[in-house]
Amino acid sequence: METLVTRYGIARVEGEELAVVDLLYPDLSALLAAGGTLAEVDKAQVVRRLAAAELDEVAVAPLSLRTTSVWGVGLNYHGKAALTGRPVPTSPILFLKPPSSLTTHGATISAPAGITEQFDYEAEVGIVLGKPLVDARPGDVPDAVAGIIAANDTTARDVMKATGTPVLAKGFPAAAPLGATVLPWEELADPNAIPVASWVDGQQRQNSSTADLIFDVADLLSRLSRYARLEPGDVVLTGTPPGTGQDRDEFLRPGQQITISVGSLVPLVNTVA
């Protein structure tokens, strides 16, 4: 069952309703850091019910925008590598995004004026950690994963080309939105084939699944955990499939709306400021 955070507290999506539950945590990061699990949200007593149609009005960031570490990976889809003509990487191209770059579903997003003319979208499946992960084997990874979240790993392509530094091209303040809801890992129909797609102003741009990953979720997180300790509430982005503005030579313009769909999650929607 999808979990979110509203201005009234942690809630779960129950069909056409949002069920706010009796859990005294400010967000899901705090719940996971305290050793809790998303299963606790399903079991908790309901204290308030809202219409699901109110989600855009009442939802706030499900994870802490101050403490969440977000890791990204470049060129992790076979389809993307084939389109670019670049060789398939033999190890993940990893980078760390600053927490200040994070924002929420429904927020306007933009890169600072005068810095980029190639602001781009990237639909991605985010993996939310539920337990610490360090120097882990691939088989250890699923037990440490809490769930998935939709993400838009926006990128200034011209800044990337000029600097060769992902954090500069992807670290603009409040320009990297995470979805409104988190789906528990164990509820995925197929954890190795999570659908991911994007639309710009209603026109579909990307359509793939994590079955096309070069480094699958278990392999990716295992490799990353050799170098960094992943903490509960951290997010690991898994890469973006082909169909970005870079692939089309068509970048985002003010006023455009980007929609990111990941599995059965509530779509992540943002507008370019």
N, C-alpha and C positions, 0 to 999 in steps of 0.2 A: 504494500500500500504506500502510495506517495506521501512523503512527509514534507512539511513546510513550516515556516515561522511567520506568524501574523503579528500585528501590533497588539493582539490580545494574548499571545503565547504560542507555543508549539502546537501544531495541528496536523491532522491527517486528512487526506482527500477521501471522502466516502460518497462516490457517485456525484450527485448534484449538490453535496454539502461539504463544508469544511468543518471538521470536528475539532475544536480547540480542547486540549486535554490538560489534566492537572499534573504538569511537570514544571518544576520551578527552575528552569534553565533559560537563560536569555536567548540562546540559539542552539543549533545542533552541534556546533563546535564545542560548546561547554558540556553538552550531554556526553559526547564521545570522549572528551578529555577527562571526564569524571569516571570513565570506565563503563558508561552506559552504552546501549545499542539502540538502533532504530526500532527493534522489536518492542522496546518499552513504550514507544509512542502508540503502537497498535493496541497495547494492553491497558493503557492508562485510561482513567475515568474521564468522560467528556464533561466539560463544564460550560461549554457554549457552542452553539451551532450557527454557521453562517452559510449563505448561499455560495456555491462554487463560483457563480458569476461575479462575486465580489472580490475574487482573488487579486485582480490587478489593483484594487483599492486598498486591500488590507495586508497584502504580503510584504514582508521586509526580507532582508538578506538572510537566507537559511544558515549560512556559515559566517563566522566572524570576518569582517572586512579588515580588521586590524591585525589579527594573529595568523590567519591562514596563509600557509606557504603554497604557492602554485608553481608546479614544474611543468614545462612544456617540452615537446619533442618535435624536431623538424623532419620533414620528408619521411613519414612513417606509413604511407599508403603506397602499395605497388602501383596503383593507377596514377597517382601523382608523380611518382618517379618516372614512369613510362612517358607521361605527358611532357615532363621537363627534359627528358633525354639524359638525365643524370644517372650515374650508376646507383644501384641499390646499396645503401649504407651497410657496412659490416658491424657497426655499433651505433647505438642511438645518438642523435645530435641533440643534446640536452641543454636546457637553459632554465633560469629561475626568474619568475616575474615578481616585481615588488607588490606588496599588499595594497599600496596606494593606487595601483592600476585597476583594482577590482571595483565593480559596481554591480547593480542589480537588474533583474527583469523590469522592463518598463522605463528604465532611465534613458535619457538622451546620452549619446556617446559622440566623442569627436577627438581628433588630434589637434594640438595647438595650431592656430592659423600661422601660415608662413613657414611651417616646418616640413609639411608633406603635401604633395598633390596626388598621392597614390595610397590613400587610406583604404584598407581592404578588410573583408570579413573572412573568418575561418570557422566553420561549424566543427565542433569537436565534442567527443564523449569525454567527460571528466570523471575520474575515479576518485571517490571520497574515501580516505583512510578511516578505519574504525579502531585500529590498534597500531601501536608503534611497529615499524618495520625497519630492520637494520640487518645488512649482510644476509638477506634471505634467499632461499632457494625458490625457484618458480612454484613449486608445490606448496610453499608456505604462504603464498600471496593471497589466495582467495579467502583464507580465514582472517586476514587483516583488513579486508575491504568491507566498508560499510555499505556503499551503494554507488550510484552513478548520478551525475548532474549534467545538464546541458551547458555548453560554454561557447563563447564567441571570442576566439583568440585574435583580436584585431591586430593588424600589422601595417605599418607604413613601409611599403615596398621600396620606395626611393631611399628612405633612411637606412633600411637594411642593406641596400646595395652600396650606399655611400660609406657606411660605418662597419659593416660586417658584424654588428653587435645586436643580437636579438633583444636584449633588455632595453636598448634605446629605441628600437623599432616597435616594441610591443609594450612598453612600460609607461605610456602616457597616463596621466591621472584620470581615474574613473572612466577608462576607455575599454576595459575588458570585462564584459558582463558574465555573470554566472546565473544559472536558472533559478526559478522560484522554488522548485521542488527537488527532492532527492528520492530515488527509488532504491529500496534495499537490493543488494546484490543477489540474494537468494531467490528473489522474485522474478529475475530475468528469465525469459523463455529460453534464450540461448546466449550465455555470457560471451561466447566467442563470435557472435554475429549480431551486434547491437546496431540497429539502423541509425544513420545520421544523415541529415539533409538540411539544406538552407534555401530560403527564398528572399529575393529583394523586390520589394513592392509587389509581392504576390507571384513573381516569376521564379520558378524553381531554378536554382543554380548548381546545387550539389545533391547527390543521391548515392549513397554507398552504405557500407556497414563495416564493423570492425573485423569481419572475416577477411578483409583485404589488407589488414595491418602487416607491416614488415616484421615488427616486434610486437607480439601480442601482449595483452595486459599483464599476464604473469611474468613473461620474459622481461618486459619493459620495467616493471616495478622491481623485479629482482635485481636487474642490472643497476638501476638507480640507487637501490638500497645499499649497494656496495660502497657508495661514495658519500651518501647522506642518510641521516636518520629521518625517516618519515614519521610524522606524528599524527595522532587522531585529529581529524578535521582538515588535514592537508588535502590538496587536490593535485592529481597528476593528469594533465591533458594528454591525449593519446595521438594527436596529429590530426590533420585535415585532409579529406579526399579531394580529388580534382573538381574544378568548377569554380574556383575562387576568381575574384576580379583580376588577379595576376594572370590567370589562365586565359581570360577573355579580353584582357587589355581594356577593362571597364571597371573603374574604381568608384567608390561610394561618393555620393553627392549629398549636400545638406537637404534634409527633408525626407530622405529615403528611409524606408522601414526594412529592417532585417529580421527574419524569423528563422530560428534554429530549432529543428526537431531532432530529438534523441530518444529512440525507443518509444515508450508510452508516456514519457514525461510531458507535463504541461509545456508547450512550446515557449522558448525564450524569445521575447520580442523587444527590440530596441529601435530607436529612431536616431538618425544622424543629426546632430545639432548644426 
